[in-house]
C-alpha cells in the first residue's frame, strides 16, 4: 500500500472528513515519525510495532562488480520491530 492508497482508504471510511485533511494528517504523522527517528528517538505504536534507529559500525566491504575491498563508513539505519498483535494477525 502506498501513501495515496492509505489516504483514499481513510477518506472512504470517514466520509465526514475532506480528503485534503486526511492527506495532511497522514503526512504529519509520517513527518513526526521521521523527525523523531532522525533525532534518535524510538517510536512505539501499540499493537502495531516500534520504529527505532540502529547504528552500523564501519567495516570493510567488497565491490561485487570488481571484487575490490571498499571501506564502508558507519551509518544509521531504520529498524522496525512488529508488535505482538501484528505478529498474531500475520500468523493466524
C-alpha positions in Angstrom: 0.0 0.0 0.0 1.3 3.4 -0.9 0.5 6.7 0.8 -2.2 7.8 -1.6 -4.0 4.5 -1.2 -3.9 4.9 2.6 -5.3 8.4 2.3 -8.0 7.1 -0.1 -9.0 4.2 2.3 -9.2 6.5 5.3 -11.3 9.0 3.3 -13.7 6.3 2.3 -14.1 5.0 5.8 -14.6 8.6 7.2 -16.9 10.4 4.7 -17.2 13.4 7.0 -13.5 14.2 6.5 -12.2 16.0 3.5 -9.5 14.1 1.5 -7.1 17.1 1.8 -7.4 17.0 5.6 -6.8 13.2 5.7 -3.7 13.7 3.4 -2.4 16.5 5.7 -3.0 14.2 8.7 -1.1 11.2 7.2 1.7 13.5 6.0 2.0 15.0 9.5 2.2 11.5 11.1 4.9 10.3 8.8 6.8 13.6 9.2 6.7 13.3 13.0 7.9 9.7 12.8 10.7 10.7 10.5 11.8 13.7 12.6 11.7 11.7 15.8 13.8 8.9 14.3 16.3 11.4 12.8 16.9 12.7 16.4 17.5 9.2 17.6 14.2 8.6 19.4 12.1 5.4 19.4 8.5 5.5 18.2 6.1 2.9 19.5 2.6 2.3 18.1 0.8 -0.1 20.5 -0.4 -3.2 18.7 1.5 -2.3 15.5 5.1 -2.1 16.3 8.1 0.1 17.2 10.4 2.1 14.9 14.0 2.8 16.0 17.4 3.6 14.6 20.3 1.2 14.8 23.9 2.2 14.3 26.0 0.0 12.0 29.8 0.0 12.7 32.3 0.8 9.9 33.5 -2.2 8.1 35.4 -3.4 5.1 33.1 -4.4 2.3 33.6 -5.8 -1.2 32.6 -4.3 -4.6 30.6 -7.0 -6.2 31.5 -5.9 -9.7 35.3 -5.7 -9.3 35.8 -7.7 -6.2 38.0 -5.0 -4.7 37.8 -4.1 -1.0 35.8 -1.0 -0.1 35.7 0.8 3.2 32.1 1.3 4.4 31.6 4.1 6.8 29.4 3.8 9.9 25.8 4.6 9.3 22.4 4.7 10.9 19.6 2.5 9.6 15.9 2.4 10.4 14.6 -0.7 12.2 11.1 -1.9 12.7 10.0 -4.5 15.3 6.4 -5.7 14.9 4.2 -5.7 17.9 2.5 -8.7 19.4 -0.9 -8.0 17.9 0.6 -7.6 14.4 2.6 -10.8 14.7 -0.6 -12.7 15.9 -2.6 -11.4 12.9 0.0 -12.4 10.4 0.3 -15.9 11.9 -3.4 -16.8 12.1 
